[in-house]
Amino acid sequence: MTDIQHEEWSGDHRSHPPLQGGPVSMEPFATGMFTEAVIAGGGSLQPLDETTKGLLWVSPSGADQLQAIVERHPGIEWIQLPWAGVDAFAPVLANLASRNEALRPVVTSAKGAYSEPVAEHALALLLGTMRELPRKAREARWQEERTGLSLFGRHIVLLGAGGVARAFLDLVAPLRPQVTVVRRSGGDIPGATRTVSSDRLHDVLPGADAVVVAAAATPQTAHLIGQRELDLLPDHAVVVNIARGSLVDADAVLKAVSQGKLFGGGLDVMDPEPFPDDHPIWQESRIVITSHSADTPPMTAPLLARRIRSNVASYVARESLLGVVDVEAGY
């Protein structure tokens, strides 16, 4: 896959007001890899001061600190955030959303930049859960009965239509599944069998063999998959979540699996994180939890550097940036 194809997976070329361009600063720390990315993009990196126009925020946390910087430096016109999901910076986005659009900086995230490793992990969880690899490995003995499910030709309900979802469609295509994409708005997605709007989620769940959650975390998507949705699934179905923990009710998944109403679950993300060590979900052999490792630092650092280089180059040329965040929608 080429760099251009990879960047197009951001699925998000939202328009934004014209930017003047100018000096770029990196906070709350700088690394050699990211500094080199700025230089490779033709940018001018400098310490944060009143002349800073672009701000690269490379820490996964620190919303309060970032908010203070934005308030002290009203001349900042562009902010680059480090993750694909921006829920950790929800207070900052809400504050910007309250401003007049002409007076707020453009915010970009790394959405789409980490699509490949996260989609790879989604497929691994899906196959592992259907083939019962966690349970069989945990029991560590020869199984008296041959069990497990095949993914070939199955019906997958895929929640979300962003970069991860599109990369997942490419990865799973050789297994010839039927894939129903559920997204907030209409519009077909290449590689999907069909695409439906989110208000039709309950219509498609009864026919699903697997549900893969790859949607953005917003107040509206909290427990998008909860007890009601799990009750609609056939008992041979599995649920995989590689988005954010808030989208799936983990307690409801545990209840459904333990009662035999769900074949299994693969959860890379939980709510809260870290998830309590004494929670009974850890004892359920049909549920595998991978502790938010779909995109590890060794995977994401070079991909974030690529996004920084690309967006700095666009910023310098006064062209459209990748991964523009809708601060009012929160993603």
C-alpha positions in Angstrom: 0.0 0.0 0.0 1.4 3.4 -0.9 1.6 6.4 1.4 -1.0 8.2 -0.7 -3.5 5.3 -0.4 -2.8 5.0 3.3 -3.5 8.7 3.9 -6.7 8.5 1.8 -8.0 6.0 4.4 -8.5 8.9 6.7 -11.8 9.1 4.9 -11.9 12.7 6.0 -11.0 15.6 3.7 -13.3 18.0 5.5 -13.1 21.5 4.4 -11.7 24.2 6.7 -11.0 27.9 6.6 -7.9 29.0 4.8 -4.8 29.1 7.0 -2.0 31.7 6.9 0.8 29.3 7.7 3.7 30.2 9.9 6.0 28.9 12.7 5.1 25.6 14.3 5.7 24.5 17.9 5.7 21.1 19.5 4.3 20.6 23.0 4.4 19.4 25.8 7.7 17.7 24.7 9.6 17.1 21.4 11.1 13.9 20.0 13.7 13.5 17.4 11.3 11.5 15.1 8.6 14.1 15.2 11.1 17.0 14.9 12.5 15.4 11.8 9.0 15.0 10.4 8.4 18.7 10.7 11.6 19.5 8.9 10.9 16.9 6.2 7.5 18.6 5.7 9.2 22.0 5.2 8.0 23.5 8.4 9.8 25.9 10.8 9.8 24.5 14.3 10.3 26.9 17.2 9.7 27.2 20.9 6.1 28.2 21.8 5.6 32.0 21.8 3.3 34.7 20.5 4.3 34.1 16.9 3.4 30.4 16.9 0.7 29.6 14.3 0.7 25.8 14.3 0.7 23.6 17.5 1.7 19.9 17.4 0.4 18.4 20.7 2.2 15.0 20.8 1.1 13.8 24.3 -2.0 11.5 24.5 -3.2 13.4 27.5 -3.0 16.9 29.1 -6.2 18.5 28.0 -6.0 21.1 30.8 -2.5 22.1 29.8 -3.5 22.3 26.1 -6.5 24.4 26.9 -4.3 26.8 28.9 -1.9 27.2 25.9 -4.8 27.8 23.5 -6.2 30.5 25.8 -2.7 32.2 26.2 -1.9 32.1 22.5 -4.9 33.2 20.5 -2.8 33.4 17.4 -2.6 29.6 17.0 -4.7 28.7 14.0 -4.0 25.0 13.7 -3.7 22.2 16.4 -2.6 18.7 15.6 -3.7 16.0 18.1 -1.8 12.7 18.4 -4.5 10.0 18.4 -7.2 9.0 16.0 -9.8 9.3 18.7 -10.0 12.8 20.4 -12.3 11.9 23.4 -9.4 12.6 25.8 -9.5 16.3 24.6 -13.3 16.6 24.7 -13.2 19.7 27.1 -10.8 21.5 24.6 -13.1 20.7 21.7 -16.2 21.8 23.6 -14.5 25.1 24.4 -13.6 25.7 20.8 -17.1 24.7 19.6 -18.4 27.6 21.8 -16.4 30.1 19.8 -17.3 31.7 16.5 -16.1 29.5 13.8 -14.0 32.2 12.3 -12.2 32.6 15.6 -11.4 29.0 16.4 -8.3 27.1 15.3 -8.5 24.2 12.9 -8.0 20.9 14.8 -6.7 17.8 13.2 -6.2 14.3 14.6 -4.4 11.2 13.5 -7.6 9.6 12.3 -6.8 7.2 9.5 -3.1 7.1 10.3 -3.3 4.0 12.5 -5.9 2.2 10.4 -3.7 -0.7 9.3 -2.5 -2.0 12.7 -5.9 -1.5 14.4 -7.7 -3.3 11.5 -5.2 -6.1 11.8 -5.9 -6.4 15.5 -9.7 -6.4 14.8 -9.3 -9.3 12.4 -7.0 -11.2 14.9 -9.6 -10.8 17.6 -12.4 -11.9 15.3 -10.6 -15.0 14.2 -9.3 -15.8 17.6 -12.7 -15.5 19.2 -14.6 -17.5 16.6 -11.9 -20.2 16.6 -11.9 -20.2 20.5 -8.1 -19.8 20.6 -8.1 -18.0 24.0 -10.2 -20.7 25.7 -8.4 -23.6 24.2 -5.0 -22.2 25.0 -6.0 -21.3 28.5 -7.2 -24.9 29.2 -3.9 -26.2 28.0 -5.0 -29.8 27.3 -6.2 -31.9 24.4 -9.9 -31.0 23.7 -12.3 -33.9 23.6 -14.6 -32.1 21.1 -13.6 -30.2 18.0 -15.4 -26.8 18.2 -15.1 -23.3 16.7 -16.6 -21.3 13.9 -15.3 -20.2 10.5 -15.4 -16.6 9.2 -15.6 -17.6 5.6 -18.9 -16.3 4.0 -20.2 -15.0 7.3 -22.2 -11.8 7.8 -20.3 -9.1 9.6 -21.9 -5.9 10.9 -19.3 -3.2 11.0 -20.0 -0.1 13.0 -18.2 2.9 11.6 -16.9 4.0 8.2 -13.6 5.6 9.0 -10.1 4.6 8.2 -10.1 1.5 10.5 -13.3 0.2 9.0 -12.0 0.7 5.4 -8.8 -1.0 6.2 -10.7 -3.9 7.9 -12.8 -4.3 4.7 -9.6 -4.8 2.7 -8.1 -7.3 5.1 -11.3 -9.4 5.5 -12.1 -9.4 1.8 -10.3 -12.7 1.0 -12.7 -14.5 3.4 -15.6 -13.4 1.2 -17.9 -12.2 4.0 -21.1 -10.2 3.6 -20.4 -6.9 5.4 -23.1 -4.5 6.4 -21.6 -1.1 7.4 -23.6 1.0 9.9 -22.7 4.6 9.8 -24.2 7.9 11.0 -24.9 9.2 7.5 -25.7 7.6 4.2 -23.4 6.8 1.3 -22.0 3.5 0.2 -18.6 2.3 1.4 -16.3 0.5 -1.2 -15.9 -3.2 -0.2 -19.1 -3.3 1.9 -22.0 -5.5 0.8 -24.4 -2.7 1.9 -24.4 0.4 4.0 -27.2 1.5 6.3 -27.7 4.5 8.6 -27.3 4.1 12.3 -31.1 4.2 12.9 -31.2 0.8 11.3 -28.7 -0.9 13.6 -31.4 -3.0 15.3 -32.7 -4.2 11.9 -29.4 -5.8 10.9 -28.2 -7.3 14.2 -30.5 -10.4 14.1 -28.8 -11.6 11.0 -25.2 -10.9 12.1 -22.6 -13.6 12.8 -20.1 -11.0 14.0 -20.2 -7.4 15.1 -17.0 -5.3 14.8 -17.1 -1.9 16.6 -14.9 0.7 14.9 -16.9 3.9 15.4 -16.0 7.2 17.1 -16.6 7.7 20.8 -19.1 10.5 21.4 -21.9 10.9 24.0 -24.3 9.7 21.4 -22.4 6.4 20.9 -22.0 5.4 24.6 -23.1 1.8 24.9 -23.9 1.6 21.3 -23.8 -2.1 21.9 -25.6 -2.8 25.2 -28.0 -5.4 26.6 -30.8 -4.6 24.1 -28.4 -4.9 21.1 -26.9 -8.2 22.4 -30.3 -9.7 22.8 -31.0 -9.2 19.1 -27.9 -11.2 18.1 -28.0 -14.9 17.4 -26.3 -17.0 20.1 -23.5 -18.0 17.8 -22.4 -14.4 17.2 -19.3 -12.7 18.5 -18.6 -9.0 19.3 -15.2 -7.3 18.8 -14.4 -3.8 20.0 -11.3 -2.0 18.8 -12.8 1.6 19.1 -13.3 2.9 22.6 -14.5 1.1 25.7 -17.5 3.4 26.1 -19.1 2.0 23.0 -19.7 -1.5 24.3 -21.3 -2.4 27.7 -18.7 -4.9 28.9 -20.9 -6.1 31.8 -23.7 -6.9 29.2 -21.2 -8.8 27.1 -20.1 -10.9 30.1 -23.7 -11.6 31.0 -24.6 -12.7 27.4 -21.5 -14.9 27.0 -21.9 -16.6 30.4 -25.6 -17.3 29.7 -24.8 -18.8 26.3 -26.5 -16.0 24.4 -23.3 -14.9 22.7 -20.5 -17.1 21.4 -17.7 -14.8 22.5 -16.1 -11.4 22.7 -12.9 -9.7 21.8 -12.3 -6.5 23.6 -9.2 -4.4 23.0 -10.7 -1.4 24.9 -12.6 -1.1 28.1 -14.3 1.5 30.2 -12.6 2.4 32.5 -9.0 1.8 31.5 -7.2 0.1 33.2 -10.1 -2.2 33.9 -10.3 -3.5 37.5 -8.3 -6.7 38.0 -11.0 -8.2 40.2 -13.8 -7.9 37.6 -15.3 -11.3 36.8 -14.9 -10.7 33.1 -11.3 -11.8 33.4 -12.4 -15.3 34.4 -14.7 -15.8 31.3 -12.6 -18.0 28.9 -14.8 -17.0 25.9 -13.9 -13.3 26.3 -10.4 -12.1 25.4 -9.2 -8.6 26.6 -6.0 -7.3 24.9 -5.5 -4.2 27.1 -5.6 -1.5 24.3 -2.8 -3.0 22.3 -4.2 -2.7 18.8 -1.8 0.2 18.2 1.3 0.1 20.4 3.8 3.0 20.6 6.3 1.2 18.3 3.5 0.9 15.7 2.1 4.4 16.1 5.2 6.6 16.4 6.3 6.3 12.8 2.7 6.6 11.6 2.1 9.8 13.6 5.4 11.1 12.2 4.1 10.4 8.7 0.9 12.3 9.5 2.9 15.2 11.0 5.1 15.4 7.9 2.1 15.3 5.6 0.1 18.0 7.5 3.1 20.3 8.0 3.7 20.1 4.2 0.1 21.0 3.5 0.2 23.7 6.1 3.2 25.3 4.6 1.6 25.1 1.2 -1.7 26.4 2.5 -3.5 23.3 1.3 -6.2 21.2 3.0 -5.1 19.2 6.1 -5.8 15.6 6.7 -7.9 14.4 9.7 -9.9 17.5 10.3 -11.9 17.2 13.5 -15.5 18.5 13.7 -15.2 20.1 17.1 -19.0 20.4 17.4 -19.6 16.7 16.8 -16.5 15.7 18.9 -14.7 13.6 16.3 
